[in-house]
Amino acid sequence: MQHGCIRANLTVYLTCRFVPEKFEEIFKKHAHTRPDALTGKELNELLQANREPNDLKGRVGGFTEWKVLYSLCKDKEGFLHKETVRAVYDGSLFVKLEQERKQAKESAKKK
C-alpha cells in the first residue's frame, strides 16, 4: 500500500503513513446506522464526500477499491465493519478472510 498511495484512500494515509485519527474520522462522519460499520448507502456517501474534482484516476481507483472491499467483506446484514477496513490498512485482510472461510468450511462439515 505504501507505494500505491492515492488520494482516494481518503487521507487515512498521509504521505503514505497510516493516521489512526483519520481512520476513526471515516466512521465518525459516515457510520450513521452503527458506529462500527458502514452500510452500502453510507459508503456511497463517504465516496461522494471525498471526491477530488480534478482527479478522475483517484476517484475511479477509490470507488473500485471501496466497492470491491464492500462486496467481498460485508456481512449478511450488509455492514462493512470497522475492523475489516482496518485489516486492509494493516495488511491482515486476506489472512482474516482465509480464517473465516476455514471456520465456515469446518462448521459445514460438522452439520
DAFEN-V131563 format. One record per helix or strand. SS is the DSSP state (helix for helix, strand for strand). FROM is the first residue (numbers start at 0). TO is the last residue. If there is no record, write none. Layout:
ss = <SS:SS>
from = <FROM:FROM>
to = <TO:TO>
This chain:
ss = <helix:helix:strand:strand:helix:strand:strand:helix:helix:strand:helix:helix>
from = <1:6:12:16:19:33:36:39:55:79:81:92>
to = <3:8:13:17:29:33:37:48:72:80:89:109>
